[in-house]
Amino acid sequence: MNAVSVYSDYKGKVSASCDVLVIGSGPAGGVVAKILAEAGRDVLLLEEGPPYGAKDLGQEASDTLRRVVREAGMRAARGPTFMPTMQVIGLGGGTLINSAICMRAPDFVLDKWAEKSGISALSSEVLTPHFSEIEKFWNVELTPDAVQGERNLRFKKGCDAIGISSQPTPRNVKNCKGSGECFTGCRNGAKQSTDVSYVPAAMKAGARVMTSIRAERIVSDGKRAKTVIGSVVEPITWRATHEVEIEAKLVVLAAGCMATPVIMQKSGMDGEWVGRDLGFHPGLALMALFEEPIHPWQGATQGYQSLHYLKEGLKLEVLWAPPSVLAARLPGVGHAFQANLLDYKHMAPFDVIVAPEFSKGRVKAKRSGFDPDIYYALDQRDIDRLMRGMGVLSDIAWAAGAREVLPGLHGIPERLRSREEAQILKTKQVKATEMITAANHAFGTTRMAKDPKDGVVDEWGRVHAMDNVYIVDTGIFPGSPAVNPMLTAMALASRVAKHLA
């Protein structure tokens, strides 16, 4: 097996050549690298960040975010509301610090995608074999009761009590200990992120892996990409140190729906749809406060969910994150804030994400640097649906035995002490400026469409304007997947890779 090249291995300008250059080692890039390497292709996998091990991960969120997440965890979309969003920079990409949730896009979503894109192959019938193969390799299973913890089980209890469906979350883990540390990386080694699964499998088949290299520009001759130009970047500081030039017969962009359009725009591939149609799953959360201790740090990060209102665009979940992150949602200052912290062991965070129908955004390359300029306008109609979700979460909390609910919304009491008081969540219209929302599911900036006038890539992920440049990340989604996007991106990437093989 080849060794992973790391920052200290590069002593000057880096030059290389390959049959297939895969840019990005996250879920989609890992799948493509494995499939094409196993098919006998000479694959080179590039990753801008370094490899991370258990020793690099810790419970303190600020330290992990500073090292592992782009822009030190401070990236946000600008627009009518400030909306933080996180993308990982490291071997394994977004699989490193997500909650390991693996969900297939439902049939009603795929039907919408097929109609919007004009591509009939976007169907459950076509994608099911790819979903199944990934789930088997990645050990995707429903979260067992043994690692749910009281926080997740209270959510189930509340759903049962109000008569809505719920189910354990399917996740790609082995021997999960329920330590609730997914957000900062799994120090137990249970999460099957691509750096410990797909990337080693690709290397076993002969793929080469080079980390700490940023792809910046694709040099083309007419409709054919010839060379990728980039830089060696120092971990943590992200300072460029050496030039990089890689010749490739085929280029596969799996850099994520923020970085891929930036690379294309800086390469002169700035067609009408490149960077447009950015979508997110904005979310809101409330804290359910119980009389007895819940010990919310125990149990799978997101072990239970409800898809009951999925066709309305709402997914309800249990949430967990390090105290330094969730504590920012607690009301009060000074002694009042300290008093709220004393209740922490009695709290369970429940959240809702919305698949927007009316909100839109875009990504643009900045004149200097390679961080994207992100704009997103959250439409009031989608905010109203989010608030519908908050009302349901409140019902779940009371039915689960909560004695108070902390909604974390401006203009609504900091503590709601009864079901009757909580009715305000169902009656008051909250505006974008009155809430704290975040969104880490992003998609759509290089969308798939049969007609080049309607999108960036064809049904096989090939860029319409190029002969040998393909895209496989969530940017190719024609719309929201309604659920967590990772598994669907991998299934589409698998289909593209097998076509190329």
C-alpha positions as CSV (number, residue, x, y, z in Angstrom):
1,M,0.0,0.0,0.0
2,N,1.2,3.5,-0.8
3,A,1.8,5.9,2.1
4,V,-0.2,9.1,2.5
5,S,2.0,12.1,1.5
6,V,1.9,14.8,4.2
7,Y,3.1,18.4,4.4
8,S,6.6,17.6,5.7
9,D,7.2,15.4,2.6
10,Y,7.2,18.4,0.2
11,K,10.6,20.1,-0.2
12,G,9.9,22.2,-3.3
13,K,7.6,22.4,-6.3
14,V,5.4,19.3,-6.5
15,S,4.9,17.8,-9.9
16,A,2.9,14.7,-10.7
17,S,0.8,12.9,-13.3
18,C,-2.1,10.5,-13.2
19,D,-5.0,9.0,-15.2
20,V,-7.6,10.3,-12.7
21,L,-7.2,13.2,-10.3
22,V,-9.8,13.3,-7.6
23,I,-9.9,16.6,-5.7
24,G,-11.4,16.2,-2.3
25,S,-11.3,13.2,0.1
26,G,-14.7,13.5,1.7
27,P,-17.7,11.1,1.1
28,A,-18.0,11.5,-2.7
29,G,-14.3,11.7,-3.4
30,G,-13.5,8.7,-1.3
31,V,-16.1,6.6,-3.2
32,V,-14.7,7.6,-6.6
33,A,-11.1,7.0,-5.6
34,K,-11.9,3.5,-4.3
35,I,-14.0,2.4,-7.3
36,L,-11.6,3.7,-10.0
37,A,-8.5,2.4,-8.2
38,E,-10.1,-1.0,-7.9
39,A,-10.9,-0.8,-11.7
40,G,-7.2,-0.4,-12.4
41,R,-7.0,3.3,-13.0
42,D,-4.0,5.3,-11.9
43,V,-5.8,7.5,-9.3
44,L,-4.3,10.4,-7.4
45,L,-6.4,11.7,-4.5
46,L,-5.8,15.3,-3.4
47,E,-6.8,16.8,0.0
48,E,-6.1,20.4,1.1
49,G,-6.1,19.5,4.8
50,P,-3.8,17.1,6.7
51,P,-4.7,13.7,8.2
52,Y,-6.0,13.7,11.7
53,G,-5.8,11.0,14.3
54,A,-7.4,10.5,17.7
55,K,-4.6,12.5,19.3
56,D,-5.6,15.5,17.3
57,L,-9.2,15.4,18.5
58,G,-10.5,16.7,21.8
59,Q,-13.7,17.6,23.6
60,E,-13.0,21.3,23.5
61,A,-15.0,22.6,20.4
62,S,-13.1,25.8,19.9
63,D,-9.8,24.1,19.5
64,T,-11.1,21.4,17.2
65,L,-13.0,23.9,15.0
66,R,-9.9,26.1,14.8
67,R,-7.9,23.3,13.4
68,V,-10.3,21.1,11.5
69,V,-13.0,23.5,10.1
70,R,-12.5,26.1,7.4
71,E,-12.1,29.7,8.4
72,A,-11.5,28.4,12.0
73,G,-15.2,27.6,12.3
74,M,-16.3,31.2,11.6
75,R,-17.5,30.7,8.1
76,A,-21.0,32.1,7.6
77,A,-23.4,33.0,4.8
78,R,-24.2,36.7,4.6
79,G,-27.7,38.0,3.8
80,P,-30.8,39.1,5.8
81,T,-29.5,36.9,8.6
82,F,-26.1,35.7,9.8
83,M,-26.0,32.0,9.2
84,P,-22.9,30.0,10.3
85,T,-22.0,26.9,8.2
86,M,-19.1,24.5,8.6
87,Q,-17.0,22.7,6.1
88,V,-14.1,20.5,7.2
89,I,-10.5,20.8,5.9
90,G,-8.7,17.4,6.5
91,L,-8.4,13.9,5.2
92,G,-11.9,12.5,5.3
93,G,-13.6,15.9,4.7
94,G,-17.1,16.2,6.2
95,T,-17.2,12.6,7.4
96,L,-14.7,13.6,10.1
97,I,-17.0,15.7,12.4
98,N,-20.5,15.0,11.3
99,S,-23.0,12.9,13.2
100,A,-22.5,9.9,10.9
101,I,-26.1,10.0,9.7
102,C,-26.7,8.0,6.5
103,M,-30.0,8.5,4.8
104,R,-31.3,7.8,1.4
105,A,-33.1,10.7,-0.4
106,P,-36.7,9.6,-0.4
107,D,-38.6,8.7,-3.6
108,F,-40.6,11.9,-3.6
109,V,-37.4,13.9,-3.7
110,L,-35.9,11.9,-6.5
111,D,-39.1,12.3,-8.5
112,K,-38.8,16.1,-8.1
113,W,-35.2,16.0,-9.1
114,A,-35.9,14.0,-12.2
115,E,-38.7,16.5,-13.2
116,K,-36.5,19.6,-12.5
117,S,-33.4,18.3,-14.2
118,G,-34.9,16.3,-17.1
119,I,-32.9,13.3,-16.1
120,S,-35.0,10.2,-15.6
121,A,-32.1,8.2,-14.2
122,L,-32.5,10.1,-10.9
123,S,-34.7,7.4,-9.5
124,S,-34.8,5.0,-6.6
125,E,-34.6,2.1,-9.1
126,V,-31.3,3.3,-10.4
127,L,-29.7,4.5,-7.1
128,T,-30.8,1.6,-4.8
129,P,-27.9,-0.7,-5.8
130,H,-25.4,2.1,-5.1
131,F,-27.1,2.9,-1.7
132,S,-27.0,-0.8,-0.7
133,E,-23.4,-1.3,-1.7
134,I,-22.3,1.8,0.3
135,E,-24.4,0.8,3.3
136,K,-22.8,-2.6,3.4
137,F,-19.2,-1.4,3.1
138,W,-19.7,1.4,5.5
139,N,-21.6,-0.6,8.2
140,V,-24.7,1.6,8.1
141,E,-27.0,0.4,10.8
142,L,-29.8,1.8,13.0
143,T,-28.6,3.3,16.3
144,P,-29.1,0.6,18.9
145,D,-30.9,1.3,22.2
146,A,-27.7,0.5,24.2
147,V,-26.1,3.7,23.0
148,Q,-29.1,6.0,22.8
149,G,-28.9,7.6,26.2
150,E,-31.8,9.3,28.0
151,R,-31.6,12.4,25.7
152,N,-32.5,10.3,22.6
153,L,-35.0,8.1,24.4
154,R,-36.9,11.1,25.8
155,F,-37.4,12.3,22.2
156,K,-38.8,8.9,21.3
157,K,-41.1,9.0,24.3
158,G,-42.4,12.4,23.3
159,C,-43.1,11.4,19.7
160,D,-44.9,8.3,20.9
161,A,-47.0,10.3,23.3
162,I,-48.3,12.8,20.6
163,G,-48.8,10.1,18.0
164,I,-46.1,10.9,15.4
165,S,-43.6,8.4,14.0
166,S,-40.0,8.3,15.0
167,Q,-37.1,5.9,14.4
168,P,-33.5,5.3,15.4
169,T,-31.0,7.1,13.1
170,P,-29.0,5.1,10.6
171,R,-25.3,5.8,11.1
172,N,-22.0,4.5,9.6
173,V,-20.3,3.3,12.9
174,K,-18.8,0.2,14.4
175,N,-18.8,-0.4,18.1
176,C,-20.2,3.1,19.0
177,K,-19.8,3.8,22.7
178,G,-22.4,6.6,22.8
179,S,-19.9,9.2,23.9
180,G,-21.6,12.0,22.0
181,E,-18.4,13.4,20.6
182,C,-19.2,13.1,16.8
183,F,-19.1,16.9,16.6
184,T,-15.4,17.1,17.5
185,G,-14.4,13.8,15.9
186,C,-14.7,10.3,17.1
187,R,-11.8,9.6,19.5
188,N,-13.1,6.0,19.9
189,G,-12.5,5.2,16.3
190,A,-16.1,4.0,15.8
191,K,-17.2,6.4,13.1
192,Q,-16.2,5.0,9.7
193,S,-15.1,8.3,8.2
194,T,-13.5,8.0,4.7
195,D,-10.0,8.4,6.1
196,V,-10.4,5.1,7.9
197,S,-12.6,3.3,5.3
198,Y,-12.7,4.4,1.6
199,V,-9.3,6.1,1.4
200,P,-7.4,3.1,2.8
201,A,-9.4,0.8,0.5
202,A,-8.4,3.0,-2.5
203,M,-4.8,3.0,-1.4
204,K,-4.9,-0.8,-1.1
205,A,-6.0,-0.9,-4.8
206,G,-3.1,1.4,-5.8
207,A,-4.3,4.9,-5.4
208,R,-1.9,7.6,-4.3
209,V,-3.0,10.2,-1.6
210,M,-1.5,13.6,-1.2
211,T,-2.6,15.8,1.6
212,S,-1.9,19.5,2.4
213,I,-2.3,20.3,-1.3
214,R,-4.9,22.9,-2.5
215,A,-6.2,22.6,-6.0
216,E,-6.6,26.2,-7.3
217,R,-7.1,26.2,-11.0
218,I,-7.7,23.9,-13.9
219,V,-5.7,24.6,-17.1
220,S,-7.5,23.5,-20.2
221,D,-6.9,23.2,-23.9
222,G,-10.3,23.8,-25.5
223,K,-12.7,21.4,-23.9
224,R,-10.1,19.2,-22.3
225,A,-8.5,19.8,-18.9
226,K,-4.7,19.2,-19.0
227,T,-3.2,20.4,-15.8
228,V,-4.3,21.3,-12.3
229,I,-2.4,24.1,-10.6
230,G,-2.3,24.5,-6.9
231,S,-0.2,25.0,-3.8
232,V,1.2,23.1,-0.8
233,V,-0.5,24.6,2.3
234,E,0.8,24.4,5.8
235,P,-1.7,22.8,8.3
236,I,-3.5,25.1,10.7
237,T,-2.0,28.3,9.3
238,W,-3.1,27.4,5.7
239,R,-0.1,29.3,4.4
240,A,0.9,28.4,0.8
241,T,4.5,27.3,0.6
242,H,5.2,25.5,-2.7
243,E,3.8,25.4,-6.2
244,V,1.9,22.3,-7.4
245,E,1.4,21.1,-11.0
246,I,-0.4,17.9,-11.8
247,E,-1.1,16.5,-15.2
248,A,-4.3,14.4,-15.4
249,K,-6.3,12.7,-18.2
250,L,-9.5,13.0,-16.1
251,V,-10.3,15.5,-13.3
252,V,-13.0,14.7,-10.8
253,L,-14.1,17.6,-8.5
254,A,-15.3,16.4,-5.1
255,A,-14.2,19.5,-3.2
256,G,-17.7,20.3,-1.9
257,C,-20.3,22.6,-3.1
258,M,-18.4,25.7,-1.7
259,A,-14.9,24.9,-3.1
260,T,-15.8,23.3,-6.4
261,P,-17.5,26.4,-7.9
262,V,-14.6,28.6,-6.7
263,I,-12.1,26.3,-8.5
264,M,-14.3,26.5,-11.6
265,Q,-14.7,30.2,-11.5
266,K,-11.0,30.8,-11.1
267,S,-10.4,28.4,-14.0
268,G,-12.6,30.4,-16.4
269,M,-15.4,27.7,-16.2
270,D,-17.9,30.3,-14.9
271,G,-21.0,29.3,-16.8
272,E,-24.4,30.8,-16.0
273,W,-25.2,28.2,-13.3
274,V,-21.8,27.8,-11.6
275,G,-22.1,28.9,-8.0
276,R,-25.9,29.6,-8.3
277,D,-28.8,27.8,-6.7
278,L,-27.0,27.3,-3.4
279,G,-29.3,25.4,-1.0
280,F,-29.1,24.8,2.8
281,H,-31.1,23.0,5.5
282,P,-31.4,25.8,8.0
283,G,-32.2,24.6,11.5
284,L,-33.5,25.8,14.9
285,A,-33.3,24.1,18.3
286,L,-34.9,24.3,21.7
287,M,-33.8,23.1,25.1
288,A,-36.2,20.8,26.9
289,L,-35.6,21.1,30.7
290,F,-36.6,18.1,32.8
291,E,-37.0,17.7,36.6
292,E,-34.7,14.7,36.8
293,P,-31.1,14.6,35.4
294,I,-30.8,13.7,31.7
295,H,-27.0,13.7,31.5
296,P,-27.3,14.9,27.8
297,W,-23.6,14.2,27.1
298,Q,-24.3,10.5,27.3
299,G,-25.6,8.7,24.2
300,A,-25.2,8.9,20.4
301,T,-24.9,12.5,19.2
302,Q,-28.1,12.2,17.0
303,G,-29.6,8.8,17.7
304,Y,-33.3,9.4,17.1
305,Q,-35.3,11.3,14.5
306,S,-38.8,11.8,13.2
307,L,-39.6,11.9,9.5
308,H,-43.3,12.3,10.1
309,Y,-43.4,15.8,8.5
310,L,-40.8,15.1,5.9
311,K,-43.1,15.8,2.9
312,E,-43.8,19.2,4.5
313,G,-40.0,19.8,4.4
314,L,-39.4,19.2,8.1
315,K,-37.0,16.8,9.7
316,L,-37.1,16.6,13.6
317,E,-34.1,15.3,15.5
318,V,-32.2,15.0,18.7
319,L,-29.1,17.2,18.9
320,W,-25.9,17.3,20.9
321,A,-22.7,19.3,20.7
322,P,-20.0,20.3,23.1
323,P,-21.1,22.5,26.0
324,S,-19.2,25.5,24.7
325,V,-21.3,25.4,21.6
326,L,-24.7,24.7,23.1
327,A,-24.2,27.1,26.0
328,A,-24.2,29.9,23.5
329,R,-28.0,29.3,23.2
330,L,-28.7,29.7,26.9
331,P,-30.2,33.0,28.0
332,G,-29.0,35.4,30.6
333,V,-25.7,37.1,31.5
334,G,-23.5,37.0,34.6
335,H,-25.1,35.1,37.5
336,A,-28.3,34.5,35.5
337,F,-26.2,32.7,32.8
338,Q,-24.4,30.7,35.6
339,A,-27.8,29.6,37.0
340,N,-28.8,28.3,33.6
341,L,-25.5,26.3,33.4
342,L,-26.4,24.6,36.6
343,D,-29.4,23.2,34.9
344,Y,-27.3,21.8,32.1
345,K,-27.5,18.1,33.2
346,H,-31.3,18.4,33.1
347,M,-31.5,19.6,29.5
348,A,-32.1,17.8,26.2
349,P,-31.7,19.7,22.9
350,F,-34.2,18.9,20.1
351,D,-33.9,20.5,16.7
352,V,-35.7,20.9,13.4
353,I,-34.2,21.4,9.9
354,V,-36.2,22.6,6.9
355,A,-35.9,21.8,3.2
356,P,-36.5,25.3,1.9
357,E,-38.7,25.9,-1.1
358,F,-38.3,29.6,-1.5
359,S,-34.8,30.5,0.0
360,K,-31.9,30.8,-2.4
361,G,-28.2,31.6,-2.3
362,R,-25.0,31.6,-4.3
363,V,-21.3,31.1,-4.0
364,K,-18.7,33.4,-5.7
365,A,-14.9,33.3,-5.8
366,K,-13.3,36.3,-4.1
367,R,-10.7,38.3,-6.0
368,S,-8.0,37.1,-3.6
369,G,-7.8,33.9,-1.6
370,F,-9.9,30.7,-2.0
371,D,-12.5,31.1,0.7
372,P,-15.9,31.6,-1.0
373,D,-18.2,34.6,-0.8
374,I,-21.5,33.0,0.4
375,Y,-24.8,34.8,0.2
376,Y,-28.1,33.3,1.3
377,A,-31.6,34.8,1.6
378,L,-33.8,32.9,4.0
379,D,-37.4,33.5,2.8
380,Q,-40.1,34.2,5.4
381,R,-42.2,31.4,4.1
382,D,-39.4,28.9,5.0
383,I,-39.0,30.6,8.4
384,D,-42.7,30.1,9.0
385,R,-42.2,26.3,8.4
386,L,-39.2,26.2,10.7
387,M,-41.4,27.7,13.4
388,R,-44.1,25.1,12.7
389,G,-41.3,22.6,13.5
390,M,-40.4,24.4,16.7
391,G,-44.1,24.1,17.7
392,V,-44.0,20.3,17.2
393,L,-40.7,20.1,19.1
394,S,-42.3,21.9,22.0
395,D,-45.2,19.4,21.9
396,I,-42.6,16.5,22.0
397,A,-40.8,18.1,24.9
398,W,-43.9,18.5,27.1
399,A,-45.1,15.0,26.2
400,A,-41.7,13.6,27.2
401,G,-42.0,15.2,30.6
402,A,-40.3,18.5,30.3
403,R,-41.0,21.1,33.0
404,E,-39.7,24.1,30.9
405,V,-38.7,24.8,27.4
406,L,-36.0,27.3,26.4
407,P,-36.7,28.4,22.8
408,G,-33.7,30.7,22.2
409,L,-35.7,33.1,20.1
410,H,-35.8,36.9,20.3
411,G,-39.2,38.3,21.3
412,I,-40.3,35.1,23.0
413,P,-39.9,34.5,26.7
414,E,-36.5,32.9,27.6
415,R,-38.3,30.2,29.5
416,L,-41.7,28.7,28.6
417,R,-43.1,27.1,31.8
418,S,-46.2,25.5,30.5
419,R,-47.8,24.1,27.4
420,E,-50.1,27.1,27.3
421,E,-47.2,29.6,27.4
422,A,-45.5,27.5,24.6
423,Q,-48.4,28.2,22.3
424,I,-46.6,31.4,21.3
425,L,-44.2,29.2,19.3
426,K,-47.2,28.4,17.1
427,T,-48.8,31.8,16.9
428,K,-46.0,34.4,16.7
429,Q,-44.3,35.1,13.4
430,V,-40.5,35.2,13.9
431,K,-38.3,37.0,11.4
432,A,-34.8,36.0,10.3
433,T,-33.2,38.6,12.5
434,E,-34.9,37.3,15.6
435,M,-33.4,33.8,15.6
436,I,-30.1,31.9,15.7
437,T,-30.0,29.5,12.9
438,A,-27.2,27.4,11.4
439,A,-26.9,25.1,8.4
440,N,-24.2,22.5,7.6
441,H,-26.1,20.7,4.8
442,A,-25.2,22.6,1.7
443,F,-25.8,21.6,-2.0
444,G,-26.7,22.8,-5.5
445,T,-24.0,25.2,-6.7
446,T,-23.1,23.0,-9.8
447,R,-26.5,21.4,-10.4
448,M,-27.2,18.5,-12.7
449,A,-29.4,19.0,-15.7
450,K,-30.0,17.4,-19.0
451,D,-30.0,20.7,-20.9
452,P,-26.7,22.7,-20.5
453,K,-28.9,25.9,-20.3
454,D,-30.4,24.6,-17.0
455,G,-27.3,23.3,-15.1
456,V,-23.6,22.6,-15.0
457,V,-23.2,18.8,-15.3
458,D,-25.0,16.0,-17.2
459,E,-26.5,12.9,-15.7
460,W,-23.0,11.3,-15.4
461,G,-21.6,14.3,-13.6
462,R,-19.6,15.6,-16.6
463,V,-19.3,19.3,-16.9
464,H,-21.4,20.2,-20.0
465,A,-18.7,22.6,-21.3
466,M,-15.8,20.1,-20.8
467,D,-14.9,16.6,-22.1
468,N,-12.9,15.3,-19.1
469,V,-14.0,17.2,-16.0
470,Y,-16.6,15.7,-13.7
471,I,-18.3,16.8,-10.4
472,V,-19.5,14.4,-7.8
473,D,-20.1,16.4,-4.6
474,T,-23.4,17.7,-3.3
475,G,-23.1,20.6,-5.7
476,I,-24.7,18.5,-8.4
477,F,-28.0,18.0,-6.4
478,P,-30.9,19.6,-8.4
479,G,-32.5,20.6,-5.1
480,S,-32.8,19.7,-1.4
481,P,-32.6,15.9,-0.5
482,A,-35.0,16.6,2.4
483,V,-32.6,14.5,4.6
484,N,-28.9,14.5,5.4
485,P,-27.2,14.7,2.0
486,M,-24.1,12.5,2.6
487,L,-25.3,9.1,1.5
488,T,-27.1,10.4,-1.6
489,A,-24.0,12.2,-2.7
490,M,-22.1,9.0,-2.3
491,A,-24.6,7.0,-4.3
492,L,-24.5,9.5,-7.2
493,A,-20.7,9.5,-7.0
494,S,-20.7,5.6,-7.1
495,R,-22.9,5.8,-10.3
496,V,-20.5,8.3,-11.9
497,A,-17.4,6.3,-10.9
498,K,-18.8,3.0,-12.3
499,H,-19.7,4.7,-15.5
500,L,-16.1,6.1,-15.8
501,A,-14.6,2.7,-14.9
